[in-house]
Amino acid sequence: QALLEEPMEHAQATGTRTSRESITTSEGNHEDELGSEENSFPFKLHMMLENAERDGYADVVNWVKDGTAFKVFNHDAFLTRVMPIYFDQSKYESFRRQLNLYGFTRISRGAERGIIYHANLKQGARHLCKNIVRQGAIPKPSSSMNHNMTPQPRGVYLS
């Protein structure tokens, strides 16, 4: 029986980082020193894509379409080599769920199948990530509201 390595020992042996280690951004900041907005999924996603060439996983995930979209080229390698560095998820489906929650679009047919994009995810424009917001659920009516109201379409509120 082989003994399982501790995550930190495995990371050191393989040259990878664990999710508990700080991530160095291209600006030299560390993840644990960034504000909560910069620790959000869109900022981490952008950081991952910006670091792909430098950190040697551009063959796994990288910018496409002149930096207006990205693609995961190798799902298995993405799960084992890249996701543990940037995200708390361990399943690709959880990563896709996050993309959906933040309004990303995935092309599912044709030559561009698998390409994922968002209007505010652009190569070299990290500041736009603040405009990528998680899609919230429809607020539940409070007990003081009139419960005989007809349901309103999503995003439309009575004043």
Summary of the structure (lengths in Angstrom):
residues: 159
radius of gyration: 19.1
end to end distance: 66.2
largest distance: 66.2
contacts: 345
relative contact order: 0.12
helix: 33%
strand: 9%
